[in-house]
Amino acid sequence: MPEELENEPELNPLIRHVWEWFCELNQARNTGGMALSPISYQDIKAWSDMTGTKIMPWEVTALRRIDAAFIQSINLAKG
């Protein structure tokens, strides 16, 4: 395991669930040909309905921001 991951900081327990939700949604992500497709509002709604997870508007915003940062980091890594 890379050293950066071994020494990663603990997530605040108040927001850890949002990261865990992102990881679930990311695993089910659609790919748009050569690039990753963003997790859509429809994806979040379907996931929420299927899992029975109540999601607040701020959590949706957080998920979308995490996703945007994730996609940006993937694109930067590709060069």
Short mmCIF file of the C-alpha atoms (twelve columns), coordinates in Angstrom:
data_MODEL
# 
_entry.id   MODEL 
# 
loop_
_atom_site.group_PDB 
_atom_site.id 
_atom_site.type_symbol 
_atom_site.label_atom_id 
_atom_site.label_alt_id 
_atom_site.label_comp_id 
_atom_site.label_asym_id 
_atom_site.label_seq_id 
_atom_site.Cartn_x 
_atom_site.Cartn_y 
_atom_site.Cartn_z 
_atom_site.pdbx_PDB_model_num 
ATOM 1  C CA . MET A 1  0.000   0.000  0.000   1 
ATOM 2  C CA . PRO A 2  1.358   3.466  -0.854  1 
ATOM 3  C CA . GLU A 3  2.648   5.473  2.098   1 
ATOM 4  C CA . GLU A 4  0.099   8.247  1.373   1 
ATOM 5  C CA . LEU A 5  -2.735  5.802  2.003   1 
ATOM 6  C CA . GLU A 6  -1.158  4.303  5.106   1 
ATOM 7  C CA . ASN A 7  -0.955  7.739  6.736   1 
ATOM 8  C CA . GLU A 8  -4.273  9.163  5.605   1 
ATOM 9  C CA . PRO A 9  -6.158  11.233 8.173   1 
ATOM 10 C CA . GLU A 10 -9.324  9.956  9.824   1 
ATOM 11 C CA . LEU A 11 -12.533 11.285 8.326   1 
ATOM 12 C CA . ASN A 12 -14.758 13.312 10.604  1 
ATOM 13 C CA . PRO A 13 -17.453 10.898 11.852  1 
ATOM 14 C CA . LEU A 14 -20.120 13.494 11.007  1 
ATOM 15 C CA . ILE A 15 -19.320 13.260 7.271   1 
ATOM 16 C CA . ARG A 16 -17.803 9.788  6.950   1 
ATOM 17 C CA . HIS A 17 -21.130 8.412  5.666   1 
ATOM 18 C CA . VAL A 18 -20.996 10.748 2.645   1 
ATOM 19 C CA . TRP A 19 -17.613 9.299  1.643   1 
ATOM 20 C CA . GLU A 20 -18.964 5.757  2.095   1 
ATOM 21 C CA . TRP A 21 -21.982 6.635  -0.068  1 
ATOM 22 C CA . PHE A 22 -19.667 8.054  -2.727  1 
ATOM 23 C CA . CYS A 23 -17.674 4.803  -2.729  1 
ATOM 24 C CA . GLU A 24 -20.887 2.805  -3.259  1 
ATOM 25 C CA . LEU A 25 -22.069 5.071  -6.073  1 
ATOM 26 C CA . ASN A 26 -18.631 5.094  -7.676  1 
ATOM 27 C CA . GLN A 27 -18.623 1.296  -7.916  1 
ATOM 28 C CA . ALA A 28 -21.842 1.420  -9.950  1 
ATOM 29 C CA . ARG A 29 -20.735 4.313  -12.171 1 
ATOM 30 C CA . ASN A 30 -21.457 4.303  -15.892 1 
ATOM 31 C CA . THR A 31 -18.579 5.040  -18.193 1 
ATOM 32 C CA . GLY A 32 -19.139 7.341  -21.141 1 
ATOM 33 C CA . GLY A 33 -16.839 5.782  -23.706 1 
ATOM 34 C CA . MET A 34 -13.328 7.010  -22.985 1 
ATOM 35 C CA . ALA A 35 -14.154 9.132  -19.937 1 
ATOM 36 C CA . LEU A 36 -15.946 8.664  -16.640 1 
ATOM 37 C CA . SER A 37 -19.494 9.933  -16.536 1 
ATOM 38 C CA . PRO A 38 -20.348 12.063 -13.508 1 
ATOM 39 C CA . ILE A 39 -22.669 10.554 -10.929 1 
ATOM 40 C CA . SER A 40 -25.998 12.121 -11.845 1 
ATOM 41 C CA . TYR A 41 -28.858 13.303 -9.697  1 
ATOM 42 C CA . GLN A 42 -30.831 10.391 -11.161 1 
ATOM 43 C CA . ASP A 43 -28.103 7.959  -10.043 1 
ATOM 44 C CA . ILE A 44 -28.204 9.387  -6.528  1 
ATOM 45 C CA . LYS A 45 -32.020 9.268  -6.425  1 
ATOM 46 C CA . ALA A 46 -32.134 5.675  -7.679  1 
ATOM 47 C CA . TRP A 47 -29.455 4.616  -5.171  1 
ATOM 48 C CA . SER A 48 -31.309 6.409  -2.361  1 
ATOM 49 C CA . ASP A 49 -34.626 4.765  -3.306  1 
ATOM 50 C CA . MET A 50 -33.118 1.293  -3.729  1 
ATOM 51 C CA . THR A 51 -31.195 1.357  -0.462  1 
ATOM 52 C CA . GLY A 52 -33.833 3.205  1.572   1 
ATOM 53 C CA . THR A 53 -31.255 5.854  2.424   1 
ATOM 54 C CA . LYS A 54 -32.643 9.237  3.404   1 
ATOM 55 C CA . ILE A 55 -30.375 11.864 1.879   1 
ATOM 56 C CA . MET A 56 -30.334 15.560 2.680   1 
ATOM 57 C CA . PRO A 57 -29.711 18.285 0.059   1 
ATOM 58 C CA . TRP A 58 -26.317 19.167 1.578   1 
ATOM 59 C CA . GLU A 59 -25.284 15.514 1.266   1 
ATOM 60 C CA . VAL A 60 -26.234 15.494 -2.431  1 
ATOM 61 C CA . THR A 61 -24.116 18.617 -2.915  1 
ATOM 62 C CA . ALA A 62 -21.220 16.994 -1.060  1 
ATOM 63 C CA . LEU A 63 -21.485 13.826 -3.174  1 
ATOM 64 C CA . ARG A 64 -21.446 15.836 -6.398  1 
ATOM 65 C CA . ARG A 65 -18.425 17.878 -5.236  1 
ATOM 66 C CA . ILE A 66 -16.522 14.752 -4.230  1 
ATOM 67 C CA . ASP A 67 -17.365 13.238 -7.602  1 
ATOM 68 C CA . ALA A 68 -16.180 16.327 -9.496  1 
ATOM 69 C CA . ALA A 69 -12.883 16.279 -7.594  1 
ATOM 70 C CA . PHE A 70 -12.516 12.538 -8.249  1 
ATOM 71 C CA . ILE A 71 -13.071 12.945 -11.988 1 
ATOM 72 C CA . GLN A 72 -10.679 15.893 -12.100 1 
ATOM 73 C CA . SER A 73 -7.964  13.877 -10.343 1 
ATOM 74 C CA . ILE A 74 -8.441  10.977 -12.791 1 
ATOM 75 C CA . ASN A 75 -8.180  13.357 -15.743 1 
ATOM 76 C CA . LEU A 76 -5.035  14.986 -14.320 1 
ATOM 77 C CA . ALA A 77 -3.456  11.579 -13.764 1 
ATOM 78 C CA . LYS A 78 -4.099  10.682 -17.412 1 
ATOM 79 C CA . GLY A 79 -2.182  13.802 -18.405 1 
# 
